[in-house]
Amino acid sequence: MRNYLVVTFGYWAFTVTDGAIRMLVVLYFHLLGYSPLQVAMLFLFYEFFGIVTNLVGGWLGARVGLNLTMHIGMGLQVLALTMLAVPDAWLSVPYVMAAQALSGIAKDLNKMSAKASVKTLVGGGGESKLFRWVAVLTGSKNALKGAGFFVGAALLEWIGFRGAVLALALMLLMVLIVTAILLPSGLGKMKSKPKFSQVFSQVPAINWLSAARFFLFGSRDVWFVVGLPVFLYSVLGWSFTQVGAFLALWVIGYGAVQAAAPRLLSRHHRGHGPDGATARMGTLVLALIPAGIALGLGLGWPPGPVLISGLVVFGGVFALNSAVHSYLILAYSSHDSVAMNVGFYYMANAGGRLAGTLLSGWAYQTQGLTGCLWWSSGMLLAATLLSIRLPPIRSAALQSGSN
């Protein structure tokens, strides 16, 4: 429990900086005159190197230990933040993309390490306990990411861009030192040294779940990364602080629902964790929500109320879906292979975020927010179709144990 709390604390601190830096980059570079597509391109390497990092990071964590990969991630984030504290003349698109590449590597090393550690630390207690622990970790992380959105926007308005990134870098450096002292070495390290070829999962359930995860997170980022904050600022006339505060509250609420997912879904899985059928139904219901928002905007309904009410519903249902997916990847994995399976799974997650980020800038620039929403609905239907192949937990666990 002590190690779980230390991992969670480190993950929380990192997440605040991750949410803050995203809001800082979106708002500050929009203020500098970058187009929505150019702003999206700033995150290209962030998401691309997340794909590479998850593929390699799970293998690395299994060989050297998850605590080491987590702290490497924190150190890289400190470096990425420091790189942005330069004069505006230095902040060219390639330079910022390079800094975001480091941030993307850092984020996915940290996330993979924290999530895989839960499987290692949970011990006995069965599927229900595992679902509770991973839901609390993931839900609290997302709530803190929402706080990070507000912190980033508020710091931008209070102390400027460079002051904000330096303050965040100093805070995370202090957390890195504390957690490095408290965590034991070798956490999550496999007894035998895995080959790199083993990073590609041999368990069909993990491959299908990873494919569904790609479209699930692409469906969120296709309208959330660029289209939504730019729409709130440019069309609805909100200030930076208002945009940051609203998105912060949305992600905090999203995280609270995610943390409460075991209780909210308890009557459906009756003491056991959810399964593939839960994931299928969740994405199907979720696909209806962005389609409904797009229809409302297309019919000329007041954009503010339509968007805000739709976001609230979308956030709650998306949170339940994400919690179910985060549980399934651990439940489908054996203890020995969990680091590599989580790395492979989050590689697909990062791929979906990359596709959604790029589509968000292009779709908003060419089709407006309504176009972004229709893309979101289509990606969720794809996730639903892929989830048809997700099996019950027991049969997938037997396959994982035999590979």
TORTOR-826234 format. One record per atom (N, C-alpha, C): residue in one letter; x, y, z. Coordinates in steps of 0.05 Angstrom, whole numbers, plus 5000, padded with zeros to 4 digits. Each point is the difference from the previous one (the first is absolute). Layout:
REM TORTOR-826234
AXYZ/...
REM end
This chain:
REM TORTOR-826234
M501749765000/M498350245000/M501750255000/R502250005016/R501850235001/R501250054972/N500949804986/N501250034974/N497950104979/Y497549895003/Y497850094983/Y499550295003/L500050105025/L499550285005/L502350184990/V502549905002/V502250154989/V499950024970/V499349784987/V499750004971/V497850194992/T497849995014/T497750174994/T500750305004/F501550065021/F500850285005/F501850104977/G501949844992/G501750084977/G498550034975/Y498149824995/Y498350024976/Y498350255001/W498950075023/W498450245003/W501650254993/A502450025012/A501650244995/A500850034971/F500749774987/F500750014972/F497650094983/T497649905008/T497650054984/T499350305001/V500450135023/V499550295001/V501650154979/T502649924998/T501850144981/T499149934971/D499149754996/D499249924973/D497550154990/G498050035018/G497750164993/G500650294996/A501850115017/A500750284999/A501550074974/I501949834993/I501650064976/I498349994975/R498049825000/R498349984976/R498350264997/M498950095022/M498450244999/M501750254993/L502450015012/L501850224994/L500750014971/V500749774988/V500850004972/V497650084982/V497749885004/V497650064983/V499350305001/L499850115024/L499150275003/L502250204992/Y502549955008/Y502150204995/Y500650014970/F500149774987/F500750014971/F497650094983/H497649965010/H497750124986/H500250315003/L500850095023/L500350295004/L502250114982/L502149844995/L502150094982/L499250014970/G497649904994/G499050014973/G500249744985/Y500649785013/Y500149744986/Y497249914993/S499749884977/S497449894991/S499449755016/P497449915001/P499349755014/P501749764990/L500549984974/L501649784990/L502950025009/Q501150245001/Q502750035010/Q500249935030/V498050085015/V500049935029/V499949695003/A498449874984/A499849715001/A502749874993/M501450124980/M502649894992/M502150025022/L499650195019/L501950025022/L499949755017/F497749855000/F499749765016/F500749754984/L500850034975/L500549774983/L502149815012/F502350115008/F502149845012/F499349905028/Y498450165014/Y499149925027/Y498549744998/E498249974981/E498549764997/E501649784986/F501650074979/F501549804986/F502049865018/F501550165015/F502049885018/F498749855023/G497550075006/G498549845019/G499649714990/I499549984974/I499749734988/I502649845004/V502250124992/V502649875002/V500749935029/T499550195018/T500649975028/T498549775012/N497549984995/N498449785011/N501049734990/L500749994975/L501049754988/L502649915014/V501850195003/V502649945012/V499950015031/G498350185011/G500050045029/G499149765015/G498049854990/G499149765014/G502249795002/W501449964978/W502349824999/W502250095019/L500650275000/L502150115017/L499249975030/G497450055006/G499149985028/G500249715010/A499549814982/A500249725008/A502949925005/R501950134988/R502849945003/R501450155023/V499350255004/V501550165019/V498350085024/G497349964999/G498350085022/G498350244994/L497550005009/L498150214994/L500750265015/N501249995023/N500750245015/N502050174984/L501949864987/L502150154985/L498850134975/T498249864986/T498850124976/T498250235008/M498749985023/M498350225009/M501750265005/H502349965012/H501650235007/H501550114976/I500749834980/I501050104975/I497950194987/G497549915001/G497850174989/G499850275014/M500250005026/M499950265014/M502350184992/G502449894999/G502450164992/G499750124972/L498949844982/L499750104972/L497950235000/Q497949985017/Q498050215000/Q501250265011/V501749985020/V501450245011/V501650134977/L501449834985/L501650114977/L498250134979/A497749874994/A498250114979/A498950275009/L499350025025/L498950265010/L502150214999/T502549935008/T502150205000/T500750104972/M499749824980/M500650074972/M498150224990/L497650015011/L498050204991/L500450285013/A501850015020/A500550265014/A502150164985/V499650044975/V501950164983/V498550234988/P501450194988/P498650234987/P498249914978/D498050164994/D498049934979/D501449954973/A502150144995/A501449974974/A501149724996/W500549855021/W501049734999/W497749804996/L497650085005/L497749815001/L498949954972/S501749894983/S499249924973/S498449745002/V498649934979/V498549755000/V501849765004/P502249974986/P501749765005/P501149995029/Y500750235011/Y501050005028/Y497949915020/V497650114997/V497949935019/V499249704996/M500049914975/M499449724994/M502149825014/A502550085000/A502149845013/A499549995031/A499350235011/A499450015029/A497649835006/Q497950004983/Q497749845004/Q500649704996/A501949944983/A500949724997/A501049895027/L501750165013/L501049925026/L497749975020/S498150184999/S497749995018/S498349754995/G499749934974/G498549764994/G501349755009/I502749984997/I501549775011/I499749995030/A500250235013/A499850015029/A497349915010/K497950104987/K497349945008/K499449704999/D500849884978/D499349714996/D501849825016/L502550075005/L501649855019/L498750015028/N499250235008/N498850035027/N497349855002/K498350034980/K497449875000/K500349695000/M501649904981/M500449714998/M501149895027/S501950145012/S501249905025/S497949995022/A498450225003/A498050015021/A497949794997/K498949974975/K497849814996/K501049725004/A502349934989/A501049725003/A500749945029/S500850205015/S500649965029/S497649915015/V497650094993/V497649925014/V499749705000/K500449874976/K499749714999/K502149875017/T502450115002/T502149885016/T499450045030/L498850225008/L499750075028/L497349905012/V498149944983/V497349955010/V499849755018/G501749794994/G500049765017/G497449844996/G499049895022/G497549854999/G497650185000/G497649874997/G497550165001/G498449974975/G501149894979/G498449944976/G499450234982/E498249954981/E499450194979/E498850265010/S498349985020/S498650245011/S502050195012/K502049905015/K502050175013/K501850144979/L500849844980/L501650114978/L498550234986/F497449964995/F498450214987/F499950255017/R499749975026/R499850235018/R502750155000/W502249865002/W502650135002/W500750154975/V499649874977/V500750144975/V498150234994/A497549975008/A498050224996/A500850245017/V500849965025/V500850225017/V502550144989/L502049844991/L502450124989/L499450164975/T498449884982/T499550134974/T498150245004/G497949965017/G498150225004/G501350245014/S501649955020/S501350225014/S502050144982/K501349844983/K501950124981/K498550194981/N497849924990/N498550174981/N498950255014/A499249975025/A499150245015/A502350205003/L502449895006/L502350185002/L500850114973/K499649864979/K500550114973/K498250244995/G497549985009/G498250224998/G501050245016/A500949945024/A501250225016/A502450124985/G501549834986/G502350104984/G499150194978/F497749944987/F499050194980/F499650285012/F498750005024/F499550265013/F502750135008/V501849845012/V502650115008/V501450124977/G500149864977/G501350104976/G498950274991/A497350004997/A498750254990/A500350235020/A499849945026/A500250215020/A502950105002/L502049824999/L502750095001/L500750174975/L498949934977/L500550154976/L499050295004/E497750035013/E498950275003/E501450155023/W501049865020/W501250135024/W502950064997/I501649804991/I502950045000/I501349964972/G498349964980/G501049974973/G501049724993/F500549964975/F500749734990/F502649895013/R502150164999/R502649905010/R500049965031/G498750185014/G499849965029/G498549755007/A497949944984/A498349775005/A501649744997/V501549974977/V501449754995/V502349965020/L501350215009/L502149975020/L498949925027/A497750115008/A498849935025/A499249705000/L498949914978/L499249724998/L502449815000/A502250084987/A502449844999/A501249975028/L500050215016/L501149995027/L498349825018/M497350024998/M498349835016/M500449714994/L500249924974/L500349724993/L502749895008/L502150174998/L502649915009/L500049935029/M498750155017/M499849945028/M498649735005/V497849954985/V498649755003/V501749774991/L501550034979/L501849794990/L501949915022/I501250195014/I501949945021/I498749845022/V497650095008/V498649865023/V499249724993/T498849964976/T499149734993/T502449814994/A502250114990/A502449834995/A501149895026/I499750165021/I501049915027/I498149795011/L497450034997/L498049835013/L499549734987/L500249994973/L499349754986/L502249805000/P499449745003/P502149794999/P500949964971/S502449904997/S501049944973/S498949734991/G499949974974/G499249744988/G497049954999/L498450205006/L497149974999/L499149934971/G498649774997/G499049924973/G502049874982/K502549965009/K502049884984/K499449704996/M500249904976/M499649714995/M502449845009/K499549755009/K502149835009/K502049934977/S498949954976/S501749964977/S499950254982/K502250044986/K500250244982/K498449954975/P497850144996/P498349964976/P501450094974/K499549874979/K500950084974/K498350234989/F501150174983/F498550224990/F497649914983/S500349774987/S497849894983/S497549945017/Q500449975026/Q497749935018/Q498250245006/V500850244991/V498350235005/V497449994985/F499949854977/F497649974985/F498449775012/S497650075009/S498449805015/S499249774983/Q500149765013/Q499149764987/Q497149925009/V498950175016/V497349955011/V497950154983/P498249864986/P498150144983/P498350215015/A499249955024/A498450195015/A501450275004/I502649995005/I501550245004/I500350164973/N500349854978/N500150134974/N497450144993/W497749865004/W497450124994/W499450245018/L500749975026/L499650225019/L501750244992/S502549964992/S501750224992/S499050144975/A498949854981/A498850124976/A497650175007/A498349905019/A497750165008/A500950255015/R502149975016/R501050235015/R501050224981/F501249924978/F500950204979/F497750184992/F497749884994/F497750164990/F498650155023/L500049885024/L498750135023/L501450275006/F502650005001/F501450255007/F500350184977/G500049904976/G499950174976/G497450155000/S497849875008/S497450135000/S499850245019/R501549995021/R500050235019/R501750224990/D502549944992/D501950214992/D499350134974/V498449874983/V499350124974/V498450265003/W498850045023/W498650265004/W500950145026/F501449865017/F500750115026/F502650155000/V502049914984/V502750115001/V500250284989/V499150054976/V500250264987/V497250134997/G498249854988/G497450124992/G498550125023/L499849865023/L498450105022/L501150255013/P502650005009/P501050245013/P500150244981/V500649964975/V500050224981/V497250114995/F498049824999/F497250084996/F499150165024/L500649915024/L499250145024/L501250285001/Y502550034992/Y501450255001/Y499150184977/S500049904975/S499650164976/S497150054994/V498349805004/V497150034992/V498350095023/L500449875023/L498350075023/L501250245016/G502550084994/G501150245012/G500949975028/W500749755009/W500949965027/W502950095003/S500850075025/S502850075006/S501649755003/F502750035001/F501849775005/F499249865026/T499750165021/T499449885026/T497349865000/Q498050114986/Q497449874998/Q500249734985/V501550004978/V500449754985/V501449805018/G502250085012/G501549815017/G498349905024/A498550185012/A498449925023/A497849804992/F498750064977/F497849824991/F501149724993/L502250004985/L501249744993/L501149855024/A501050165019/A500949885025/A497749865015/L497850145003/L497649895013/L499049754986/W500150014973/W499049784984/W501849755005/V502650045000/V501849775004/V500049905029/I499650195019/I499849925028/I497549825004/G497750104988/G497649835001/G500349744986/Y501350004978/Y500649754985/Y501749815017/G502050115014/G501649835018/G498549905023/A498150165011/A498449915023/A498249774992/V498850024976/V498349774990/V501749764995/Q502450034989/Q501849784995/Q500749865026/A500750155021/A500749885026/A497649855012/A497650104995/A497649885011/A498949774982/A501349944978/A499049814981/A499449725012/P501749895018/P499349745012/P497450015015/R499450225014/R497550015014/R497650054981/L500450174980/L497950064981/L499249754983/L502049834994/L499549774984/L499649745016/S500050025026/S500049765017/S497649824996/R497650124995/R497649834997/R500149854973/H501750094982/H500149864974/H502049775000/H502250035016/H502049785001/H499949845026/R498450085019/R499449855024/R502449885014/G501850175009/G502349915015/G502449934983/H499749974974/H502249944983/H500650254983/G502250004986/G500750224983/G498349994975/P499950224985/P498550004975/P501549834979/D498649964977/D501249834979/D499650134973/G500549854979/G499850104973/G497250114993/A497949885011/A497350094994/A499650285011/T501150065024/T499850265012/T501350214982/A502449934989/A501450194982/A498550054974/R498749794989/R498450044975/R497750185004/M498549955021/M497650175005/M500850295006/G502250035015/G500950275007/G500750174976/T501549894981/T500850164977/T497750054981/L498149824999/L497650044983/L498350235011/V499650015026/V498550225012/V501550264996/L502649995004/L501650254997/L499950114972/A499949834980/A499950104972/A497650184994/L497949975015/L497650154995/L500350295010/I501850055019/I500150265013/I501250224981/P502549964989/P501050214982/P498250044975/A498749784991/A498150034978/A497750185008/G499049975024/G497850165010/G500950305003/I502450055009/I501050275002/I500250134973/A501149844980/A500350104973/A497350074988/L498049835004/L497350054989/L498950265012/G500450045027/G499050245013/G501250254989/L502749994996/L501450244989/L499150044971/G499649784985/G499250034972/G497350114997/L498249965020/L497350104999/L499850295009/G502350115008/G500050285009/G499250055028/W500149795017/W499450045028/W502250165013/P499550145023/P502150165013/P502549845006/P502350084988/P502349835002/P501149965028/G499850205017/G501149985027/G498649785016/P497350015004/P498649805015/P500249724988/V499949984973/V500249744987/V502749885005/L502150154997/L502749905003/L500649925029/I499250185019/I500649945028/I498549765010/S497449994994/S498549765010/S500949754986/G500750014975/G501049774986/G502749915011/L501750195007/L502649935011/L499749865027/V498150095016/V499649875027/V499249714996/V498249954982/V499149724995/V502249834988/F501450124980/F502249864987/F502249935020/G500750195018/G502149955019/G499349775019/G497549995010/G499349785018/G500149734987/V498949984976/V499949744986/V502849924991/F501650194990/F502749944992/F501749915024/A499650125023/A501549925024/A499549715007/L497549914998/L499349725006/L501449824980/N499950074974/N501349844980/N503049985005/S501350225006/S502950005004/S500749835024/A498450025022/A500549845024/A499849704993/V498049924985/V499749724992/V502449914984/H500850164981/H502449924983/H502549985018/S500450195018/S502449995017/S500049765018/Y497749915008/Y499949755016/Y500549764982/L498849994976/L500149764984/L502949944992/I501750204994/I502749944991/I501549875023/L499550075025/L501349875022/L498949725005/A497349984998/A498749745005/A500849804979/Y500450084975/Y500749824978/Y503049925002/S501650145016/S502949955001/S500849825023/S502149844996/S501249865022/S501950195015/H500849925025/H501750185016/H502750044986/D501149794988/D502750024988/D500050184975/S497850004985/S500050144975/S498550275001/V499350095024/V498250235002/V501450264990/A502650045006/A501350244991/A500050024969/M500649784987/M500150004970/M497350024988/N498049875012/N497250024990/N498950285003/V500550135023/V499150275005/V501450194981/G502649964995/G501450164981/G498949984972/F499449764991/F498849954973/F497350144998/Y498449975021/Y497350115001/Y500050314999/Y501950125015/Y500250295000/Y501450104975/M501449834986/M500950074973/M497650064982/A498049825001/A497650044985/A498550255009/N499950055027/N498850245011/N501350254989/A502750004999/A501450234990/A499550034970/G499849784985/G499450024972/G497350134995/G498049925017/G497450134997/G500050295007/R501650085020/R500250285007/R501450164977/L502049874988/L501350134977/L498150054977/A498549794993/A498150034978/A497850215007/G499149995025/G497950195009/G501150295000/T502550035009/T501150275002/T500350124972/L501149854981/L500350104973/L497350064987/L498149815004/L497350044989/L498750245012/S500550065026/S498850225014/S500750264986/G502650044995/G500850254987/G499050024971/W500249784985/W499150014972/W497050024997/A498549845016/A497150004999/A498950275009/Y501150115021/Y498950265010/Y500650224979/Q502349994988/Q500750214980/Q498349984975/T499249754992/T498649964975/T497049955003/Q499149895023/Q497249925004/Q498850125025/G501650145017/G498950125024/G499749795022/L498950085023/L499749825022/L498049784994/T498050064984/T498149794992/T501449774986/G501850064982/G501549794986/G501649835019/C501350135020/C501549855020/C498249805015/L497650095006/L498149835015/L499249754984/W499550044974/W499349774983/W502249804997/W502550104999/W502349835000/W500149845026/S499450135022/S500149875026/S497949775001/S497750054991/S497949795000/S500849764982/G501250054977/G500849794982/G502249835013/M501950125014/M502149855013/M498949825023/L498050105013/L498849845022/L498449764989/L498850034976/L498849774988/L502149794992/A502350094991/A502249814994/A500949855025/A500250155023/A500749875025/A498049795009/T497550064995/T497849815007/T500349744984/L500550034974/L500349764983/L502449835009/L502250135006/L502449865009/L499649865027/S498350115017/S499549895026/S498349744999/I498849944977/I498549754998/I501849765006/R502650024994/R501849785004/R501149985028/L499350175018/L501049995027/L498749785016/P501649815012/P498949775013/P499450055030/P498849815014/P499950015029/P502850005012/I500250095025/I502750035013/I501349735003/R498649805008/R501349745006/R501349884976/S498749994977/S501149884977/S502450154990/A500050275001/A502250164992/A502449965019/A499449985026/A502249965019/A501449734996/L498549794992/L501249744994/L501850034976/Q499150144979/Q501750044977/Q502550165007/S499850205017/S502350165008/S502049835015/G499049845018/G501849835016/G501549794984/S498949924977/S501249794984/S502050124980/N500250264997/N501850134981/N502450115014/
REM end
